[in-house]
Amino acid sequence: MNVLSGFLIPDYIMPIQVIYVTALLLCIAILPLPDEFYTLLHIAVSGTFAWGAYKNFSEKKLLLPLAYTLLAILFNPVIDINLAKQLWIPVDLAAAILLFSTKQHIAQ
């Protein structure tokens, strides 16, 4: 349990399957799909990266949570960031690679 401003916050972990599914969704996102898929993708990806940022900030790491935070902002479902499909493809693949390579930092 973490103590934050007098509150006890339980140390929850994210199941590794969530990370794998999120990375798989990012890989599928390079295909031409309906807009509803991309809405689901943004919700899943922003949630996963936001959790990763929280988890790593609480462990006093710096570079990885900043990358997670930037990706959570980029994929946020509330404020839509419109990029051309040609720009989203490398971003999606880079985010999937980042998730695969740093999964142990999120699902500890």
DSSP file (Angstrom, degrees, kcal/mol; ACC not computed):
  #  RESIDUE AA STRUCTURE BP1 BP2  ACC     N-H-->O    O-->H-N    N-H-->O    O-->H-N    TCO  KAPPA ALPHA  PHI   PSI    X-CA   Y-CA   Z-CA
    1    1 A M              0   0    0      0, 0.0     2,-0.3     0, 0.0     7,-0.0   0.000 360.0 360.0 360.0 136.9    0.0    0.0    0.0
    2    2 A N  E     -A    9   0A   0      7,-3.0     7,-3.4     2,-0.0     2,-0.6  -0.747 360.0-140.4 -94.5 146.0    1.2    3.5   -0.8
    3    3 A V  E     +A    8   0A   0     -2,-0.3     2,-0.5     5,-0.2     5,-0.2  -0.944  25.4 174.1-107.9 117.5    0.5    6.4    1.5
    4    4 A L  E >  S-A    7   0A   0      3,-2.6     3,-2.0    -2,-0.6    -2,-0.0  -0.951  71.1 -27.2-128.7 110.6   -0.4    9.5   -0.4
    5    5 A S  T 3  S-     0   0    0     -2,-0.5     3,-0.1     1,-0.3    -1,-0.1   0.859 126.3 -48.5  53.7  40.1   -1.4   12.6    1.6
    6    6 A G  T 3  S+     0   0    0      1,-0.3     2,-0.4     0, 0.0    -1,-0.3   0.399 115.5 115.5  85.7  -4.1   -2.7   10.4    4.5
    7    7 A F  E <   -A    4   0A   0     -3,-2.0    -3,-2.6     2,-0.0     2,-0.6  -0.799  64.0-131.6 -99.9 141.1   -4.7    8.1    2.2
    8    8 A L  E     -A    3   0A   0     -2,-0.4    -5,-0.2    -5,-0.2    -3,-0.0  -0.818  22.9-167.8 -89.4 121.1   -3.8    4.4    1.8
    9    9 A I  E     -A    2   0A   0     -7,-3.4    -7,-3.0    -2,-0.6     2,-0.0  -0.946  19.9-127.8-111.3 119.5   -3.8    3.6   -1.9
   10   10 A P        -     0   0    0      0, 0.0     2,-1.4     0, 0.0    -7,-0.0  -0.345  20.1-118.1 -66.8 146.7   -3.7   -0.2   -2.6
   11   11 A D        -     0   0    0     -2,-0.0     2,-0.2     2,-0.0    44,-0.0  -0.679  41.5-177.2 -85.8  88.1   -0.9   -1.4   -5.0
   12   12 A Y        -     0   0    0     -2,-1.4     2,-0.4     1,-0.0    -3,-0.0  -0.549  11.9-148.2 -82.9 151.8   -3.0   -2.7   -7.8
   13   13 A I        -     0   0    0     -2,-0.2    94,-0.2    94,-0.1    93,-0.0  -0.904  12.9-124.2-118.3 152.1   -1.3   -4.4  -10.8
   14   14 A M        -     0   0    0     92,-0.7     5,-0.1    -2,-0.4     2,-0.0  -0.811  34.0-112.6 -91.8 130.0   -2.5   -4.5  -14.3
   15   15 A P    >>  -     0   0    0      0, 0.0     3,-1.2     0, 0.0     4,-1.0  -0.365  19.5-127.5 -61.1 140.2   -2.9   -8.0  -15.8
   16   16 A I  H 3> S+     0   0    0      1,-0.3     4,-2.2     2,-0.2     5,-0.2   0.780 106.8  67.1 -60.6 -27.4   -0.3   -8.7  -18.5
   17   17 A Q  H 3> S+     0   0    0      1,-0.2     4,-2.6     2,-0.2    -1,-0.3   0.847  95.0  56.4 -63.5 -33.5   -3.1   -9.7  -20.8
   18   18 A V  H <> S+     0   0    0     -3,-1.2     4,-2.4     2,-0.2    -1,-0.2   0.898 107.5  48.4 -64.1 -40.0   -4.4   -6.2  -20.8
   19   19 A I  H  X S+     0   0    0     -4,-1.0     4,-2.5     2,-0.2    -2,-0.2   0.917 112.1  48.6 -66.8 -43.2   -1.0   -5.0  -22.1
   20   20 A Y  H  X S+     0   0    0     -4,-2.2     4,-2.3     2,-0.2    -2,-0.2   0.914 112.7  47.8 -63.1 -42.9   -0.9   -7.7  -24.8
   21   21 A V  H  X S+     0   0    0     -4,-2.6     4,-2.6     2,-0.2    -2,-0.2   0.907 111.9  50.1 -65.5 -40.9   -4.5   -6.8  -25.9
   22   22 A T  H  X S+     0   0    0     -4,-2.4     4,-2.0     2,-0.2    -2,-0.2   0.922 111.9  47.2 -63.4 -43.7   -3.7   -3.1  -26.0
   23   23 A A  H  X S+     0   0    0     -4,-2.5     4,-1.8     2,-0.2    -1,-0.2   0.880 111.5  51.7 -65.4 -37.2   -0.5   -3.7  -28.1
   24   24 A L  H  X S+     0   0    0     -4,-2.3     4,-2.4     2,-0.2    -2,-0.2   0.910 108.0  51.6 -65.1 -42.0   -2.5   -6.0  -30.4
   25   25 A L  H  X S+     0   0    0     -4,-2.6     4,-1.4     1,-0.2    -2,-0.2   0.884 108.2  52.6 -61.1 -38.0   -5.1   -3.3  -30.9
   26   26 A L  H  < S+     0   0    0     -4,-2.0     4,-0.2     1,-0.2    -1,-0.2   0.883 110.0  47.9 -65.1 -37.5   -2.3   -0.9  -31.8
   27   27 A C  H >< S+     0   0    0     -4,-1.8     3,-1.0     1,-0.2    -2,-0.2   0.878 111.4  49.8 -69.9 -37.3   -1.0   -3.3  -34.4
   28   28 A I  H >< S+     0   0    0     -4,-2.4     3,-2.1     1,-0.2    -1,-0.2   0.772  94.5  77.0 -69.5 -25.3   -4.4   -3.8  -35.8
   29   29 A A  T 3< S+     0   0    0     -4,-1.4    -1,-0.2     1,-0.3     4,-0.2   0.624  76.8  73.0 -64.7 -13.2   -4.9    0.0  -36.0
   30   30 A I  T <  S+     0   0    0     -3,-1.0    -1,-0.3    -4,-0.2    -2,-0.1   0.666  84.6  84.2 -75.4 -13.3   -2.7    0.2  -39.1
   31   31 A L  S <  S-     0   0    0     -3,-2.1     2,-0.8    -4,-0.1    -3,-0.0  -0.514  98.2 -99.0 -82.5 154.7   -5.5   -1.3  -41.1
   32   32 A P        +     0   0    0      0, 0.0    -2,-0.1     0, 0.0    -1,-0.1  -0.665  61.4 159.3 -75.4 111.5   -8.4    0.8  -42.5
   33   33 A L        -     0   0    0     -2,-0.8     5,-0.1    -4,-0.2    -4,-0.0  -0.817  43.9 -79.8-129.7 166.1  -11.1    0.2  -39.9
   34   34 A P    >>  -     0   0    0      0, 0.0     4,-1.0     0, 0.0     3,-1.0  -0.227  43.6-109.1 -66.5 160.0  -14.3    2.1  -38.9
   35   35 A D  H 3> S+     0   0    0      1,-0.3     4,-1.7     2,-0.2     5,-0.1   0.783 114.4  66.7 -60.7 -29.4  -14.1    5.1  -36.6
   36   36 A E  H 3> S+     0   0    0      1,-0.2     4,-2.2     2,-0.2    -1,-0.3   0.869  97.0  54.9 -62.2 -36.1  -15.7    3.1  -33.7
   37   37 A F  H <> S+     0   0    0     -3,-1.0     4,-2.8     1,-0.2    -1,-0.2   0.920 106.8  50.1 -62.3 -42.6  -12.6    0.9  -33.6
   38   38 A Y  H  X S+     0   0    0     -4,-1.0     4,-2.4     2,-0.2    -1,-0.2   0.820 107.4  54.0 -69.1 -29.6  -10.4    3.9  -33.2
   39   39 A T  H  X S+     0   0    0     -4,-1.7     4,-1.9     2,-0.2    -1,-0.2   0.938 111.7  44.8 -65.0 -46.3  -12.6    5.3  -30.4
   40   40 A L  H  X S+     0   0    0     -4,-2.2     4,-2.5     1,-0.2    -2,-0.2   0.905 112.3  53.3 -61.6 -41.9  -12.2    1.9  -28.6
   41   41 A L  H  X S+     0   0    0     -4,-2.8     4,-3.0     1,-0.2     5,-0.3   0.922 107.8  49.6 -59.5 -46.0   -8.4    2.0  -29.3
   42   42 A H  H  X S+     0   0    0     -4,-2.4     4,-2.2     1,-0.2     5,-0.3   0.881 111.5  49.0 -64.5 -37.8   -8.0    5.5  -27.8
   43   43 A I  H  X S+     0   0    0     -4,-1.9     4,-1.9     2,-0.2    -1,-0.2   0.947 115.9  42.4 -65.5 -47.8   -9.8    4.5  -24.7
   44   44 A A  H  X S+     0   0    0     -4,-2.5     4,-2.2     2,-0.2    -2,-0.2   0.925 118.1  44.6 -65.5 -45.5   -7.8    1.3  -24.2
   45   45 A V  H  X S+     0   0    0     -4,-3.0     4,-2.8    -5,-0.2     5,-0.3   0.922 113.6  48.1 -69.6 -44.5   -4.4    2.8  -25.1
   46   46 A S  H  X S+     0   0    0     -4,-2.2     4,-2.4    29,-0.4    -1,-0.2   0.901 113.3  49.2 -64.8 -37.9   -4.9    6.0  -23.0
   47   47 A G  H  X S+     0   0    0     -4,-1.9     4,-2.2    -5,-0.3    -1,-0.2   0.916 112.6  47.0 -64.5 -43.1   -6.0    4.0  -20.0
   48   48 A T  H  X S+     0   0    0     -4,-2.2     4,-2.3     2,-0.2    -2,-0.2   0.931 116.2  43.4 -65.2 -46.1   -3.1    1.6  -20.3
   49   49 A F  H  X S+     0   0    0     -4,-2.8     4,-2.4     2,-0.2    -2,-0.2   0.865 112.3  53.2 -69.9 -34.7   -0.5    4.3  -20.7
   50   50 A A  H  X S+     0   0    0     -4,-2.4     4,-2.5    -5,-0.3    -1,-0.2   0.913 110.7  47.5 -64.6 -41.3   -2.1    6.5  -17.9
   51   51 A W  H  X S+     0   0    0     -4,-2.2     4,-2.9     2,-0.2    -2,-0.2   0.920 111.7  50.6 -63.7 -43.0   -1.9    3.5  -15.6
   52   52 A G  H  X S+     0   0    0     -4,-2.3     4,-2.2     2,-0.2    -2,-0.2   0.890 110.5  49.3 -62.4 -39.0    1.8    2.9  -16.6
   53   53 A A  H  X S+     0   0    0     -4,-2.4     4,-2.7     2,-0.2     5,-0.2   0.940 113.0  46.6 -64.8 -46.7    2.6    6.6  -16.0
   54   54 A Y  H  X S+     0   0    0     -4,-2.5     4,-2.2     1,-0.2    -2,-0.2   0.936 113.0  49.7 -59.1 -47.0    1.0    6.5  -12.5
   55   55 A K  H  X S+     0   0    0     -4,-2.9     4,-0.5     1,-0.2    -1,-0.2   0.897 116.3  40.9 -61.6 -42.2    2.7    3.2  -11.7
   56   56 A N  H  <>S+     0   0    0     -4,-2.2     5,-2.3     2,-0.2     3,-0.2   0.821 111.3  54.8 -81.4 -31.1    6.1    4.5  -12.7
   57   57 A F  H ><5S+     0   0    0     -4,-2.7     3,-1.6     1,-0.2    -2,-0.2   0.900 106.5  53.4 -63.9 -39.0    5.8    8.0  -11.2
   58   58 A S  H 3<5S+     0   0    0     -4,-2.2    -1,-0.2     1,-0.3    -2,-0.2   0.725 105.4  54.6 -69.4 -19.4    4.9    6.4   -7.9
   59   59 A E  T 3<5S-     0   0    0     -4,-0.5    -1,-0.3    -3,-0.2    -2,-0.2   0.243 118.3-113.2 -96.0  13.2    8.1    4.3   -8.1
   60   60 A K  T < 5 +     0   0    0     -3,-1.6     2,-0.2     1,-0.2    -3,-0.2   0.774  68.5 142.5  63.2  30.3   10.2    7.5   -8.6
   61   61 A K      < -     0   0    0     -5,-2.3    -1,-0.2     1,-0.1    -2,-0.1  -0.668  28.4-172.3 -92.5 158.4   11.2    6.8  -12.2
   62   62 A L     >  +     0   0    0     -2,-0.2     4,-1.5    -3,-0.1     5,-0.1   0.801  66.3  45.3-119.9 -54.2   11.3    9.7  -14.6
   63   63 A L  H  > S+     0   0    0      1,-0.2     4,-2.0     2,-0.2     5,-0.2   0.922 112.0  48.8 -67.6 -46.4   11.8    9.0  -18.3
   64   64 A L  H  > S+     0   0    0      1,-0.2     4,-2.5     2,-0.2    -1,-0.2   0.915 110.6  49.2 -63.8 -45.2    9.4    6.1  -18.8
   65   65 A P  H  > S+     0   0    0      0, 0.0     4,-2.5     0, 0.0    -1,-0.2   0.844 108.9  54.4 -65.0 -29.4    6.4    7.8  -17.1
   66   66 A L  H  X S+     0   0    0     -4,-1.5     4,-2.4     2,-0.2    -2,-0.2   0.917 109.8  46.3 -66.9 -41.5    7.0   10.9  -19.2
   67   67 A A  H  X S+     0   0    0     -4,-2.0     4,-2.1     2,-0.2     5,-0.2   0.917 113.7  49.2 -64.2 -42.8    6.8    8.8  -22.4
   68   68 A Y  H  X S+     0   0    0     -4,-2.5     4,-2.4     1,-0.2    -2,-0.2   0.903 110.9  50.6 -62.0 -41.2    3.7    7.0  -21.0
   69   69 A T  H  X S+     0   0    0     -4,-2.5     4,-2.3     2,-0.2    -2,-0.2   0.920 109.3  49.9 -64.6 -44.4    2.1   10.4  -20.2
   70   70 A L  H  X S+     0   0    0     -4,-2.4     4,-2.4     1,-0.2    -1,-0.2   0.905 113.4  46.1 -61.1 -41.4    2.8   11.8  -23.6
   71   71 A L  H  X S+     0   0    0     -4,-2.1     4,-2.3     2,-0.2    -1,-0.2   0.867 110.0  53.7 -70.9 -34.9    1.3    8.8  -25.3
   72   72 A A  H  < S+     0   0    0     -4,-2.4     4,-0.3     2,-0.2    -2,-0.2   0.896 112.3  45.3 -63.9 -38.6   -1.7    8.9  -22.9
   73   73 A I  H >< S+     0   0    0     -4,-2.3     3,-0.9     2,-0.2    -2,-0.2   0.914 112.3  51.1 -68.9 -43.0   -2.3   12.5  -23.9
   74   74 A L  H 3< S+     0   0    0     -4,-2.4     7,-0.4     1,-0.2    -2,-0.2   0.880 118.0  37.8 -62.1 -38.6   -1.8   11.7  -27.6
   75   75 A F  T 3< S+     0   0    0     -4,-2.3   -29,-0.4    -5,-0.1    -1,-0.2   0.335  83.6 137.1 -95.3   6.9   -4.3    8.8  -27.5
   76   76 A N    <   -     0   0    0     -3,-0.9     5,-0.3    -4,-0.3   -33,-0.1  -0.250  48.2-147.0 -59.8 140.3   -6.8   10.4  -25.1
   77   77 A P  S    S+     0   0    0      0, 0.0     3,-0.2     0, 0.0    -1,-0.1   0.577  88.2  62.9 -84.6  -8.7  -10.5    9.9  -26.2
   78   78 A V  S    S+     0   0    0      1,-0.3     2,-0.7   -35,-0.0    -2,-0.0   0.954 107.7  34.6 -82.4 -53.8  -11.8   13.2  -24.9
   79   79 A I  S    S-     0   0    0     -6,-0.1     2,-0.4     2,-0.0    -1,-0.3  -0.897  88.2-140.6-105.6 107.5   -9.8   15.7  -27.0
   80   80 A D        -     0   0    0     -2,-0.7     2,-0.7    -3,-0.2    -5,-0.1  -0.524   7.5-154.5 -75.0 123.8   -9.3   14.2  -30.4
   81   81 A I        -     0   0    0     -2,-0.4     2,-0.8    -7,-0.4    -1,-0.1  -0.884  13.9-148.0 -98.3 111.8   -5.9   14.8  -32.0
   82   82 A N        +     0   0    0     -2,-0.7     2,-0.3     0, 0.0    -2,-0.0  -0.721  28.0 161.4 -89.1 111.2   -6.3   14.6  -35.7
   83   83 A L        -     0   0    0     -2,-0.8     2,-0.0     1,-0.0     5,-0.0  -0.893  45.3 -96.6-119.5 155.5   -3.3   13.3  -37.5
   84   84 A A    >>  -     0   0    0     -2,-0.3     4,-1.9     1,-0.1     3,-1.5  -0.369  35.5-113.6 -66.3 151.9   -3.1   11.9  -41.0
   85   85 A K  H 3> S+     0   0    0      1,-0.3     4,-1.9     2,-0.2    -1,-0.1   0.848 117.8  60.8 -56.0 -35.5   -3.3    8.1  -41.2
   86   86 A Q  H 34 S+     0   0    0      1,-0.2    -1,-0.3     2,-0.2    -2,-0.0   0.775 108.4  43.6 -65.5 -25.4    0.3    8.1  -42.5
   87   87 A L  H <> S+     0   0    0     -3,-1.5     4,-1.2     2,-0.1    -2,-0.2   0.798 109.8  55.5 -86.5 -31.7    1.4    9.7  -39.3
   88   88 A W  H  X S+     0   0    0     -4,-1.9     4,-3.3     1,-0.2     5,-0.2   0.849  96.6  66.1 -69.1 -33.4   -0.7    7.5  -37.0
   89   89 A I  H  X S+     0   0    0     -4,-1.9     4,-2.4     1,-0.2     5,-0.2   0.943 105.4  39.8 -59.3 -52.0    0.8    4.2  -38.4
   90   90 A P  H  > S+     0   0    0      0, 0.0     4,-2.5     0, 0.0    -1,-0.2   0.866 116.2  52.6 -65.9 -31.8    4.3    4.8  -37.0
   91   91 A V  H  X S+     0   0    0     -4,-1.2     4,-2.5     2,-0.2    -2,-0.2   0.935 110.5  47.5 -65.8 -44.6    2.9    6.2  -33.8
   92   92 A D  H  X S+     0   0    0     -4,-3.3     4,-2.3     2,-0.2    -1,-0.2   0.928 114.9  45.4 -61.0 -45.9    0.7    3.1  -33.3
   93   93 A L  H  X S+     0   0    0     -4,-2.4     4,-2.4    -5,-0.2    -1,-0.2   0.893 113.0  49.7 -67.5 -39.4    3.6    0.8  -34.1
   94   94 A A  H  X S+     0   0    0     -4,-2.5     4,-2.4    -5,-0.2    -1,-0.2   0.897 111.4  49.5 -65.1 -39.4    6.0    2.7  -31.8
   95   95 A A  H  X S+     0   0    0     -4,-2.5     4,-2.4     2,-0.2    -2,-0.2   0.898 110.9  49.8 -66.1 -39.7    3.5    2.6  -29.0
   96   96 A A  H  X S+     0   0    0     -4,-2.3     4,-2.5     2,-0.2    -2,-0.2   0.915 111.8  48.0 -64.5 -42.5    3.0   -1.2  -29.5
   97   97 A I  H  X S+     0   0    0     -4,-2.4     4,-2.6     2,-0.2    -2,-0.2   0.905 111.0  51.3 -64.5 -41.0    6.7   -1.8  -29.4
   98   98 A L  H  X S+     0   0    0     -4,-2.4     4,-1.7     2,-0.2    -2,-0.2   0.913 110.6  48.7 -61.9 -42.4    7.1    0.4  -26.3
   99   99 A L  H  < S+     0   0    0     -4,-2.4     4,-0.4     1,-0.2    -2,-0.2   0.938 113.5  46.3 -62.9 -46.3    4.3   -1.6  -24.6
  100  100 A F  H >< S+     0   0    0     -4,-2.5     3,-0.6     1,-0.2    -2,-0.2   0.904 115.9  45.3 -62.7 -41.1    5.9   -4.9  -25.5
  101  101 A S  H 3< S+     0   0    0     -4,-2.6    -1,-0.2     1,-0.2    -2,-0.2   0.727 122.9  33.9 -79.5 -20.1    9.4   -3.8  -24.4
  102  102 A T  T >X S+     0   0    0     -4,-1.7     3,-1.7    -5,-0.2     4,-0.7   0.129  76.8 119.0-119.2  21.0    8.3   -2.2  -21.1
  103  103 A K  H X> S+     0   0    0     -3,-0.6     4,-2.7    -4,-0.4     3,-0.8   0.807  70.4  62.6 -59.7 -30.0    5.5   -4.5  -20.0
  104  104 A Q  H 34 S+     0   0    0      1,-0.2    -1,-0.3     2,-0.2    -2,-0.1   0.735  98.7  56.7 -69.1 -20.1    7.3   -5.5  -16.9
  105  105 A H  H <4 S+     0   0    0     -3,-1.7     3,-0.2     1,-0.1    -1,-0.2   0.704 114.9  36.5 -82.2 -19.5    7.2   -1.9  -15.7
  106  106 A I  H << S+     0   0    0     -3,-0.8     2,-0.9    -4,-0.7   -92,-0.7   0.853 119.4  44.9 -95.5 -45.5    3.4   -1.7  -16.0
  107  107 A A     <        0   0    0     -4,-2.7    -1,-0.2     1,-0.2   -91,-0.1  -0.490 360.0 360.0-101.5  63.2    2.4   -5.2  -14.8
  108  108 A Q              0   0    0     -2,-0.9    -1,-0.2    -3,-0.2   -95,-0.1   0.443 360.0 360.0 -90.7 360.0    4.6   -5.6  -11.8
